[in-house]
Amino acid sequence: ADDVLIPGNGTLVAFGSGYTVTTQPTVTTSNAVGGTAPVSEALSVTLSSGAVLTLANNGTLNVYGDFVNTDSQVQGSGTGTLNLLTDPNGNAMTHDLGGNVATTFPNLSVSTGITASTSQAVAITRALTVAGNLAIGTSQSFTLLSSSVGTAYLVNSGSGTVSGTATVQRYITPTNSGLGYRHYSSPVSGNTVADFATAGFTPVVNSAYNSAANPRQVRPYPTVFTYDQSRLASSNASYAVGDFDNGFLSPDNTSSALTVGQGYTVNIGGTQLVDFQGPLNQATSYSRTGLARGAQTSAGFHLLGNPYPGAISYTTLYAASSGVQDGLYVYKSSGQYVGSYSAYLSNGQSTNGGSNNIPLGQGFFLRVAAGQTGSVNFPTSARTNSPETALFQRSTSTAPSLAMTLSGSGVANQTRIYFDASATPAFDNGYDANYLPASHGLDLASDISTEALAINGLPELTGTVTVPLQLHATAAGTYTLAVDELDNLPTGYHAYLRDGRTGSYTDLAATPSLSLALAPADAPTGRYAVVFATSQPLASAPAALAALVGVYPNPARGTATLVLPQALRGQASSEVTLVNTLGQVVLRRTVAAGTSELVELPLGSLAAGIYTVRATTATGAVAKQLRVE
């Protein structure tokens, strides 16, 4: 057989006959007249035993006929492509990918006007592009591969289609390599819950979970769930009315069909490689309609999923949909039953790594707008037709903004506050994103009167603005609150963290990382807030003077006495307030200058609990904790 060597700076043009490759050629771009990069070409290609054909990055091998692999292999990376196309001399040619061994291509392209076929196993590591038609052979394996290197995807160019049964793999990013919930969506049709099975994982379903008096005690406990927000209207021994987690339910059996465009949460190990088998989803549009929102505070969320064998753009999906709030929520596993959600808005604001990119096989939550019936549409125009590893680039934001992360014990959660002239203090679609509670037990969010926000868009920054925080941990310990971004504040403005219990204010630019002692019994709201101001709020009193302040008896019943030394008060009046754990002022007293250092605090009308006594004095603010019995 003739040997064909395709040099790194050369071009092979072959129209007269087929070629048998017995050496190790590399197909790459070459220097060309006119600034174009000609490609290597062959009427047909046969790889003899032991040969290695390399499709190098930026290289293309045009083949006008069959490609036969005989005990050989194809290597390559990046955009290296085998392109099947019609013979420029008009010869009628078949375009079959065959041989006696499987072939893996970095990229495979089927051009307009031809119908290619497979008679042997084929796998793709990057892109499968079809402008013509590709018929997968009966009982022949055809796989879009997924690994730590990347995930293969399908590009339907024009009217190009793929027919037959394909396998689409979905690699799990190993931020949690152990068991954990992963939100999936099928990129093929006609498959069932059983398709989640791998060599090391068997899906478990149990319909008894859906009607059990105590779902958490059901055995066997399901490992696959869908979501139905209408379930939030009921309660059971595991979940109260309105509890977000009450929306999860188990499929009836493993033969239950996987619905295109629906999301599924699967408790599976991070090293497992799920593959979906069936005809590839290639319709020009998919939709999920009739999406409702109940009356409960947490109602209206729907677990949906990317239906295509490739990444899609959230902003395009959202623009094509109706009756839903702006906000993409993706679950991030950090343990077997714990994790947190990223949030992303179409204006580019995000938390916890939220992105416009929805990967192949990814399930996610969207929320129906209040009083609306939602319709989520997945047009083919939403497909990015690019590798998932491609970074989503957006213009640099000029909005004043603050992003902070609360972390500890191996878990973390982020919140974002920003200012925009079009936003209001209330919830604004397109400017705010809801907060979905983190199952790992570490919560950080903005707190507005009606709900918690992961992303809080506020009006243009003027005057002093106080943003209450929800901040809570289910395990006692010391946690770190760190500033991730503090950008574009107007000249003279600072962001301070206010501790309502101690009365302290911390400049977050000067001290971007703080240690906070948190306990499960602490109320999530009322203690911490971010204050945006042009001048520093009243500082805490000097420690030596603050130590002179006392409240007794403590615990107290009926009446307590505050000792407020004259050295703190100076020649001005002082204000004393009693604040509950929700941050509400339940008692207020004004102490005139020169009066007694003992201030009586009537407690008879107060419920038992923990309160904070705050005093604002000429030398600073001071706070003491008081237990009322």
HELIX and SHEET records of a PDB file:
HELIX    1   1 VAL A   33  GLY A   35  5                                   3    
HELIX    2   2 VAL A  193  PHE A  196  5                                   4    
HELIX    3   3 SER A  207  SER A  211  5                                   5    
HELIX    4   4 PRO A  215  GLN A  217  5                                   3    
HELIX    5   5 GLN A  229  ALA A  233  5                                   5    
HELIX    6   6 PHE A  244  GLY A  247  5                                   4    
HELIX    7   7 TYR A  314  ALA A  319  1                                   6    
HELIX    8   8 THR A  380  ALA A  382  5                                   3    
HELIX    9   9 ALA A  543  ALA A  546  1                                   4    
HELIX   10  10 GLN A  566  ARG A  569  1                                   4    
SHEET    1   A 7 TYR A  19  VAL A  21  0                                        
SHEET    2   A 7 VAL A  45  LEU A  47  1                                        
SHEET    3   A 7 PHE A  67  ASN A  69  1                                        
SHEET    4   A 7 ASP A  96  GLY A  99  1                                        
SHEET    5   A 7 THR A 115  THR A 118  1                                        
SHEET    6   A 7 ASN A 133  ALA A 135  1                                        
SHEET    7   A 7 THR A 161  SER A 163  1                                        
SHEET    1   B 3 THR A  26  VAL A  27  0                                        
SHEET    2   B 3 VAL A  52  LEU A  55  1                                        
SHEET    3   B 3 GLN A  73  GLY A  76  1                                        
SHEET    1   C 8 SER A  40  ALA A  42  0                                        
SHEET    2   C 8 THR A  60  VAL A  63  1                                        
SHEET    3   C 8 THR A  81  LEU A  84  1                                        
SHEET    4   C 8 THR A 103  VAL A 110  1                                        
SHEET    5   C 8 VAL A 122  VAL A 130  1                                        
SHEET    6   C 8 PHE A 142  LEU A 144  1                                        
SHEET    7   C 8 ALA A 166  ARG A 170  1                                        
SHEET    8   C 8 VAL A 274  GLY A 278 -1                                        
SHEET    1   D 6 SER A  40  ALA A  42  0                                        
SHEET    2   D 6 THR A  60  VAL A  63  1                                        
SHEET    3   D 6 THR A  81  LEU A  84  1                                        
SHEET    4   D 6 THR A 103  VAL A 110  1                                        
SHEET    5   D 6 VAL A 122  VAL A 130  1                                        
SHEET    6   D 6 TYR A 153  ASN A 156  1                                        
SHEET    1   E 4 LEU A 179  TYR A 184  0                                        
SHEET    2   E 4 TYR A 264  GLY A 269 -1                                        
SHEET    3   E 4 VAL A 224  TYR A 227 -1                                        
SHEET    4   E 4 PHE A 248  LEU A 249 -1                                        
SHEET    1   F 2 SER A 285  LEU A 291  0                                        
SHEET    2   F 2 GLY A 374  PRO A 379 -1                                        
SHEET    1   G 2 PHE A 301  GLY A 305  0                                        
SHEET    2   G 2 GLY A 363  ARG A 367 -1                                        
SHEET    1   H 2 ILE A 312  SER A 313  0                                        
SHEET    2   H 2 ASN A 357  ILE A 358 -1                                        
SHEET    1   I 3 LEU A 328  SER A 333  0                                        
SHEET    2   I 3 GLY A 339  TYR A 344 -1                                        
SHEET    3   I 3 SER A 350  THR A 351 -1                                        
SHEET    1   J 6 ALA A 433  ASN A 434  0                                        
SHEET    2   J 6 ALA A 452  LEU A 458 -1                                        
SHEET    3   J 6 VAL A 411  PHE A 419  1                                        
SHEET    4   J 6 SER A 401  GLY A 408 -1                                        
SHEET    5   J 6 GLY A 477  ASP A 487 -1                                        
SHEET    6   J 6 SER A 513  LEU A 518 -1                                        
SHEET    1   K 7 ALA A 433  ASN A 434  0                                        
SHEET    2   K 7 ALA A 452  LEU A 458 -1                                        
SHEET    3   K 7 LEU A 442  ASP A 447 -1                                        
SHEET    4   K 7 VAL A 465  ALA A 473 -1                                        
SHEET    5   K 7 TYR A 528  ALA A 533 -1                                        
SHEET    6   K 7 HIS A 494  ASP A 499 -1                                        
SHEET    7   K 7 SER A 504  ASP A 507 -1                                        
SHEET    1   L 3 GLY A 550  TYR A 552  0                                        
SHEET    2   L 3 THR A 559  VAL A 563 -1                                        
SHEET    3   L 3 LEU A 598  PRO A 602 -1                                        
SHEET    1   M 4 VAL A 585  VAL A 591  0                                        
SHEET    2   M 4 SER A 574  VAL A 579 -1                                        
SHEET    3   M 4 GLY A 609  THR A 617 -1                                        
SHEET    4   M 4 GLY A 620  VAL A 628 -1                                        
END                                                                             
